[in-house]
Amino acid sequence: MTAPLHLTTTDARRAWATHQGLGPVPSAAPLPGGWVRALGGIAAYLALAARRPDLDRPAIDAQVGAGALAVVPGVRGCMWVVPAEDAALSIAAAADAGRRRQERELERVGVDAAEIRGVRDAILAALAGGEHTTDALRTALPDGVVRSLGDAGKKLGMTTTLPPALRLLEMDGLVRRHPLDDRLDHERFAWALAPSGWPGATPDDAASRTRLLVERFLRWRAPASLADLESWTKLSKTALTRALTELDTVEVTVEGEAVARWALADQTVTGLPEDDRPLLLCALDNLFGLAERVGPLLAPEQQAMQVPGMRGKPVVAADTSWLHVRAVVRDGAWVGVWAWDPDAQDVVAATFAPCTPAFRAALAQAAAARAALVRDALDGNARTYSIDNARLRAARAAWVRGRGAAGGTVATP
C-alpha cells in the first residue's frame, strides 16, 4: 500500500486554491472551481471574476444565452450554474436526492399522482406554443388545473401545485428554465420544452453517478475529506467511500489534522508556487463551500471569530462552510473580508491582522476593481441572494470596518 502524502497547512491551502482555479495561472475551464450556487445574487459573476479575468459580465451573459452555461437543480436540493456538459449529472443528482422527497411532500398535502400528472400534461401542452415565464405559464393553464396548497403547502415551500410539477418535469429533462435577459443575478426565468438531446446522457446506475460526482468534487477540492464530500453531496458515507475506492486516488494527510483526505492520482498537491495576490471572493464561494468547515483556511487566532451568517445572524467562522461574508484570500489562506457599502457606493476591505504596505496597496487596487465591476457591470447590484437588502449590506460593510478596528488593516479604493 502506498504511504499517504503528507502536506503542510500551507501546501494544503495552495492545493485547494489551485484546484479552485484561484492559482497564479488563470484557468481556461468554463467554471473553474466547480458549480456555482444560483441564489439570485451576484455570486456567479464574482466567482468568475476571481478565476477568469478574461470574462466580463457581457461575455458571461453571452455564454448563458448560447447555452454554454445553464441554471439547473443539483446537489443539496439547490440551484446551480453549471457548464452545459455537466447539466445531466447535476439534474440526475437532484433527482436522486429529491424526487422521492418531492413526491412524499405532495402526498402530505393531498396531491396524488393523477393530479400532479394532470398539471404536468397541461404545462407541456402550454409550452408547446412557445416559452413562458412562470407567471405567464400560470395564466396560460386552464382554470382549475393549478390549485393552492394552503398553509400546509406553505410550510413545505409549495404555495400551489405549479412549482412542484415544474421541478418534476425539470428532473425528467422534459422542460428547461432559462434566465430572463441571460442574467444570473436574479431568479426570473422563462420555461420551454427541452430541446432535443437535453440535458445529455448520464449513467443509469446510482453508483456510477456518485463516482462521477466524487471525481468532479476532487477536481475542485483536493485534498478532500469524507466529511467534505458528505457535506456537499448529502450522500451516504457508504456510497462515497465506495466511489473513492473505485477511483484512482491517493491518500493525503495534513499537518495538525487527524482525518484522512484524498486527491486524484494525477493531481498536483505539493510544490505549488506562492501567490501573494489579494483575491476578493464572493459570498458562498466554493473555496469555502466545498469544505465541511473552513477552519483550516484560518489562522489559529481567528478560529473563534464571529462572522455574519444568513440574515446577519453571527456564526463562528471556523465552524461554517457557506460563508455569507465576502472573503479576502492570500496564498490560499483566508486573511480578510470585503463588502459593498451601499451608502458610499464603494467597496471596503479589511485584513484580520496588520499587513505590509505593499499588500495594503494591492488590496486597495483589487477593491477598486471589484467596485468598478459592481458599479459598471452589475448596475450597483451587490445582492448576495435574492432576499438580501441594503440594511444587511450596510451592516456587513460596518462589520468589515470593525475588523480593521480590531487590529487588522482597512484598505479602500
N, C-alpha and C positions, 0 to 999 in steps of 0.2 A: 504494500500500500504506500502510495506517495505521501510523504510528510506534508502537513499543511504549510502553506506560505504564511510567514509572519510579517505583518505590517506595523509600522509606527502609526500613531494617530495622524501625523502629517501625511504619510503615504496614503492612508485610507481616505482622508479628505480630498486629496488631489485626484484619487481614483474616482470618487463619487462625482466630483466636479467635471472631470474629463468625460465620464460616461453620460453625464447630463448635457454634453455639448457646451460646457462652460469653460473649457480649456483655452489656452492661448491661441490654438489653431482653430479658426471658425469651422463649424460643421456644414456640410452640404445637404444633410438629411432634411426631408420635408418638415419634420417636427423633431429636432434633436432633443433628447431628454424625455421623450415619451408623450403620450396623450395628455392633453391639457383640459382641465376642468372647464366646462361651459356653464357659467352661472349668471350670465347677463352683465358681466363687468368687463374690464379691460385686460384681464389676466392673459388671454391668448396673445394679444399684441405685445404686452410687456415681456412675456416669456420668450417670444421670438426675437424681440429687440435685443435681449441679452445674449441670444445664441446665434442669431442670423442677422448681423448688422446690414447685410445686403438687402433685406426685405423690409420695405416701409409699409405703412398701412394700405395704400392702394394696391401694392403688389400682393399682400396677404388677401385682401378682398378679391382680387382677380383670381387667386387660387381657389377661393371658396366658390366664386362664380363659375369657374371651369370644372368644378367637381373634384379638384385635386385634394382639397380639404373638406371634410364633412363633419356635421354635428350629429352624433348618434348616441343611443344609450349604450352603457357598458358596465364595467365592474362597479360594485358597491351600490348599484341602482342609480348611478349618477349619469349625467350627460357629459359627453366628452367631444373635444375637437380632435379628429384623428385623420391621418392620411387615408386616401381612398382605398389603398391596398390593405388597410387594417380594418375597414368598416365591417367586413363579415365576421372577423374574430371578435371585435368589440360587441357587435349585436348579439352574437352567439353567447358571449359571456353574460350579457344582460338577460338573455332568455334562459340560460341555465340556472341563473340565480333568482330571477324574478317572475318567470311565467306562472309557476305554481302558486307563489305568494299572491300575485295579482288575481288569479282565479279564486283563491280562498277568500280574499277580501271582498270580491264581488259576491260570493256566496253569502258572506256575513251580512251584506246589506240587501240581500234578497234579489240579486240579479242572477238568473240561471243561465245555462249555456245557450239555450234557444234565444233568450232576449239579447245577449251580447252578440250572438251571431247575426241577429237582425240588424243591429246597429252597424256592425262591420259591413254587411252587404250594402246597406244604404250609403255608407261612406264611399265604398268602392264605386257605386253607381254615380254618385255626385262627382267624384274626381275623374270619372271617365270623360267628363266635359271639359276638363282642364283643372289647373291647380287652384286651390282656395286657401285663404288664411283660415285660422281656427274659427274666427267669428263668422266669416263668410260661409264656411262649411256648416256651421251650426244653423245658419239661416237657410241654407240650401236643402237641408234634410227635411223629409216630410214631417208634418206635425205628428207628435206622439212617439216618434222613433227614439228620441233622446228624452230622458226624464231626470228630474232632480233626485239625488240620493239622500237629501235631508241632512239632519245633524249627524246621523251615523256615518254617512259618507264623508262629511267634512272632517270628522275625527281621523279618517284614514287618508285624507288628502284628495278625495274624489267628490266633487260637487255634483257632477252629472255622469251619465254613462258614456259621454263622448271621449274624455281623455283616456280612460282605460281601454276603450275599443281601439283608439288610435295607437296606443302603446302596443297592444297585442298585434295589430296589423304591422307595425314597425318591426317588432321582433320576428314576424314571419317573412319580412322582406317584401311585403306587398305594397307598402307606401313608404315615401321618403320625405323628410322635412328639409326645408332649405331656408336659411336665414334671409329675411327681407333685406334688400339692398346689399346682399352679400356681406353684411356686417356681423361681427362676432361679439359686439358689446351691447347686445340686447337679447331679449328672449321672444322676439316676434318672428314667426315662421309661416311659410307657405307650405301646404301639403300637396303632394302629387302622387299619382300612381308610380310605382318604382319602375325605372327604365329596365329594359332587357339586360339581364346579367347582374343586376343589383341584388345584394351587395357583394356578390362574388362567392367563391367556394370556401368552405371551411371543413375540417374533418368531421365525420359523422359521429365519432365516439368522444365522450367527455374527457377521457384520459388524454387523448391526443390534443384536444383543445387546451387542456390545462398545461400540457407540456409546451405548447406554443406561447401561452401567456407567460409562463415562467421564463422561457427563453427571452421574450421581449423585455420582461422586467429586469433580468440580469444585464441585458444590453444597456439599460438605462440606470442601473443602481449598483452594480457590482463594486465591491463585495457586499452581498446582501445576506441577511439572516432569515431564518424561517419565520421569525416574528414580523419582519418587514413584509415578506410575501403574504402572510396571513392578513396583516392589516390592510394591504392594498386590494387583494383579490377577494377576501372574505371566504376563501375556500378552506377545506379541512387540512389539518396537518398531514393526514394520511395521503391525500391526493397530491399535495405539494411535495412531500418527501419522495413519493414515487417518481414524480416528474424530475426532481433533482438527480435521482439515481439513474434515470434513463438518458439524461443529457450528459454531454462531455464537460464535466465541471471539475474544478479544483477547490479544495477546502482552504479557507483563509482564516487566520486569527488576527486580531488587532490588539495592540497593547492596552492593558487595563480592562479588557473585556473577557468574560468567561464564556461567551456564546460563540458558536461556530458560524462562519459565513462562507458564501460560495461565489465563485466567478466562473464564467465560461473559460475553457482551456485556452481559447485564442485571444482572450482579453489581456491587455497590459494593466497591471495594478501596481507595479513598482517602477522606480526610476523616472517618474514623470516630472516635468520641469516645474519650478516655482512660478507662480503667477501673481504679481504684485498689483494687478489692476483692481480697482474697486468695482464690483459688479452690483448693479441695482436690480434686484429681482422682484417679481410680482408677489402679491399675497397668494397663498395656496400654491406656491411654486413647487415643482416636482423634486427639487433638491431636498426639500423638507418633507413633502407629502408622501414620497415613496419610502420614507423611513418610519419605522414603528414609533420611534421617538427621536428627537433631534439633539439630545444631549451630547453625542459625540462631535457635533459641529461647534459646540460652545466651549469657551474657556471655563476651567473649574469655578472661578469666582462669579460666573454668570449663570450657573446652573439653576439657582433658585429664583432668578429674576422673574417678576410678574410682567406679562405682556398682555395687551388687549386681545381677547378672543372674539368669538361671534357676538355681534351686537355690543361690543366693547367690554364684555364681562372678562375680568382678569383670569389668566391661567398661568401655570408655572411653565416657563419657557422650555426647560429641558425635557418635560414630560409630554409635550404636544408634538404633533406632526404637521397637520394642515394649518400653517401659520396664517392668521388674519392680519398680521402686520407685514410690511414690505421690508425685506432684509437687504443689508449690505454685506457682501461676501468678499473675502480676500483669501486667495490661495486655498479655496475650498472651505474656509472657516467662516462662521457667522460672526461678524465683528461689529455690526451696527444695524441701524434701521433708517428708513426714509419714509416720507409721507407727502401727500399733496395737501397744501394749505389752501382751502377754498377762499379764505379772506384775502390772502396775499396773491392768490393765483400763481403760486410758485411751489417749488419743491424745497423741503427742508430735510437734511440728512444729518445723522449723528453717529459717531462711533461709541462703543461701550467703554473704551479706555482711551487715554490720550494717544494721539497718533503723531507721526512725523509731519513736518510742514509739507514735505513732498506728497505724502498720502492725502493730507487735507486738501491740497491744491487739486490733486487728481479726483478726489471725491466731489469737490465743488464743480469741476468740469463735467463729471458724469451726471451730477444732479442737474446741471444746466441742460444737458442733452435730454434727460427724462422730462424736464419741464417743457422743453420745446415739443417733444412728442405729444404730451398731454394737451398742450395748448393748441398746437397747429394741426396735428394729425387726428387727435381724438376729441376735438371740439371742446376741450376743457372738461370732458367727462372722465372722472377719476374713480368711478364706482368699482369696488371690489366685486360686488354681486348686485343683483337687481334691487334688493331691498336696502342697499347702502344709501346713506343720505349725508347732507352737508354737515349736520351736527356730529355724526360719527367721524367724518373725515377731519373736522376741526379738532375733535378730541384726540385723534391719532397724531395730528401734527403737534399738538401741545405735548403729548407724551414723548414724541421724538425729541423735542427741545429739552424735555426733562432728563432724557438720557445724557445729554451733554452736560446739564447742570449737575448730574450725579457723578461726574468725574470723567466723562468722555469728551469728545470734541464735536461741536456743531459746525457743519460746513454748508453754506448756502451758495447758490449760483451767483 
